[in-house]
């Protein structure tokens, strides 16, 4: 032995490395893309790794991110613009030039804008560029714009923003470094996967407890210290029981409630009056409290008072009023929320509920964290320390995707607020630009009076109504949006109802449209409920033989199941070939102590005749002469998306990117456009980060320094504190309208629906499908595997090797009841239809629940897959069983299968029954999609062989 061999451990894997942002899920991690020059002289992606300096992932990269190579080189990539030549769904297209494609699109869109802008429905998927797409739609003048949030997480966003000015997901994070007790509610493995994995690793290393509440024990739930295998749709009942126990044991942070919430505000008690249930106010509109020190009424927003939390008071005019806190205690101390009362329905033993409540209280109050960090509150009061309740929570679609999700989300936040753990050390922390006011000041636009030919809307489409006066209705009080958003069907639909657009357009309910324009939303397959019904809607014809939806324009990077149903295809690039803007105006990548945003930029050039959708949209804006996209002389304002990112200003000094603003690039957040801004981002690893002052790290809803700094940086509109709304007055305003008060009242069919569900104090009610159907004893839900994200990930050659088919997972007790063993085929039926699929038995699932992975099943002819691919023959979708409409109510009207407040798609309300099938094979099995313009598929996909050294 002459010594250890010398091994080069850092040999370069390429000729050049460029840094950009991943797009394989919604995390938006920083990546290093290594490039190598091929024999033809063109650069090829050789390897992708995490960027250690990036604030989101800090170098960590998951399997999805690494497999971005195969996403970029997918054989399903579209190659050129196309126009349809055969029937919809036939796949009969001819490739055309971009000039012709844009001329066609401009003609269709221009005609609609000159006549009735409502006749354009523009809806986008998980595009992460809603700041631009929303601005374009606003300048076009259509009310019909929204993105994927309505079928993803609007309950999560709206539930938090109406309660405490923030929310889970992009809005905030657990205090990973200090929390001692962490609860996840309905979180699958694909959401924020790298940050959550990093965070849970920190918790495990410190011995913090992790409790997961989820019907399925996989992923994060499998590594939790305690799994709560809850019955789907009952999370609000469980959380209500935890709140019950906190009230019963008097384990509540009263000082926190008095200082930072509306718990002391007095609520008018005058049944039948037009202001019953609203806050009692003084002559200046300030909410009243009872000041115990003064023995009189006081301003609830004042700092120098000692408000009482209990006791009925007689108002000066003789009516009664009670504090919010007392109303809450009365509700949650009721027997309906006692652990014994909820145990059977939730599937959680009463003793376990009591134990978790006691642990929460113990950690919050007996293990509080005290930081020697001075700060000043909104009233100028100086504090020497920051006191923290080290309990934190995170929730996602398992909570959001139910028809009771909005109120459940609010209950989870109220649980945190009662413990005093919102934005305190160890608790849940806001990410800039949050917190917002409660509710946010942003109001929706798109009512009848807002729409006129060739005129832009007066403001953004999506917002947060404060009452019925902000609904978007026509002159007859009917919905003015195609999806019925911001109408009496879904009054606070802050993200719209994308899942209802195609159905409503085909039925001309509330009206017909001329052009459906979609981007990156696979609405003909896994992004729609009732897939067969959606396909019928896309191909429906009128008595004259014309399509009911006359024109469909679609942009995607891949040949998805939706592409064959469009009339004009505008092919998008992959994420490694284009500019993107991850903006504070949209979905930022901030961390709790860091204002951050980022970009994507072309690290390789397209080898096909494709263009980034944002580039195309800006081009169309100029061709249509939309305000904001053309100069006074009518010429294009921007040469492309990079130019738009650099020079667009939403307000003076505020643009898409916050970093390196000002002519010299020496300003942040607010400043004049900087022509070198994108270059500075590229030099810095494709992101920008501005650290907050340590004194601004917590209590930002009431932190004077942060509030003033936020105004200076353009991320806050008001110096007033954000007051947490345990009791939501906007909800009560809608309720009063349903009781016959006010100028705007719901139609008779909706009165009871509004009155019941717009309760200003959150409560639990059974999901609608459960209430309206019988004979379907099992819940059915989906989750996304950690290694895939939406349908575009499940076509990836590397990721398919991990999961190429999905099984229906069934509890062993259900299997025994039906005589089922692993690999049996079963019929799964709902009130809408049935599917045939293969099962796998497991113990780690709620016994009343079956589940499967989402978006694995594919339709033959799509994604460049073989017709014999496992995804086609052995994969399936639960979407075929989920109705987009609820069964008819008493009056015959059919509401969307959604949350009645926000319109969030109720994907997880599905009820089913299971029966053993006598034969194998997935059903339904649709006819193959046409592929006339598609080249032959490669039999084998391989990558990297060209760089292997030849064997000696």
Secondary structure, DSSP 8 states (H G I E B T S, - for coil): --------TT--SSSEEEEEE--SSSS--EEEEEEEE-TTS-EEEEEEEE-TT-TTTTT---HHHHTHHHHHT-TTB--S-EEE-SSTTS--EEE--HHHHHHHHHHHHHHHHHH-GGGEEEEE-S-S-HHHHHHHHHHHT-S-EE-GGGGTTHHHHHHHHTTTS--SGGGEEE-TTT-SEEEEES--TTTTHHHHHHHHHHHHHHT-EEEEE-SB--THHHHSSEEE---TT-HHHHHHHHHHHHHHTT---HHHHHHHBSTT-EEEE-TTSTTTTSB-B-TTS-BEEEETTTTEEEETT-SS--B-SS--EE-TTS-EEEEHHHHHHHHHTSGGGSHHHHHHHHT--HHHHHHHHHHHHHHHHHS-EEE---EEBTTS-EES-EEE--EEEEE-HHHHTSTTHHHHHHHHHHHHHHHT-BTSTTSEEE-TT----SS-S------GGG--TT---SS-S----SSGGG--B-TTSSBSSTT-BTSTTBTT-TT--GGGHHHHHHHTSS---SEEEEES--TTTTTSSSHHHHHHHHH-B-TTS-BSS-EEEEE-SB--TTGGG-SEE-----TTSS-EEE-TTSS---BTTEEEEEEE--SS--SSS---HHHHHHHHHHHTT-BTTB-TTSSBS-SSHHHHHHH--SBTTB-S--SSBSTTS-B-SSS---TTHHHHHHHTTSEEEEE--GGGSS-TTTBHHHHHHHHHTTS-S-SS---B-SS-HHHHHHHHHHTT-SS----HHHHHHHHHH--SS------HHHHH--S--EEEEEE--TT--HHHHTT-HHHHTT-SS--EEEEHHHHHHHT--TT-EEEEE-SS-EEEEEEEEESSB-TTEEEEESS----TTSTT--TT-HHHHT---GGGG--SB----TTS---BSB-TTT--B-GGG-EEEEEE-SS-S-BS-------TT-----SS---SGGGS----
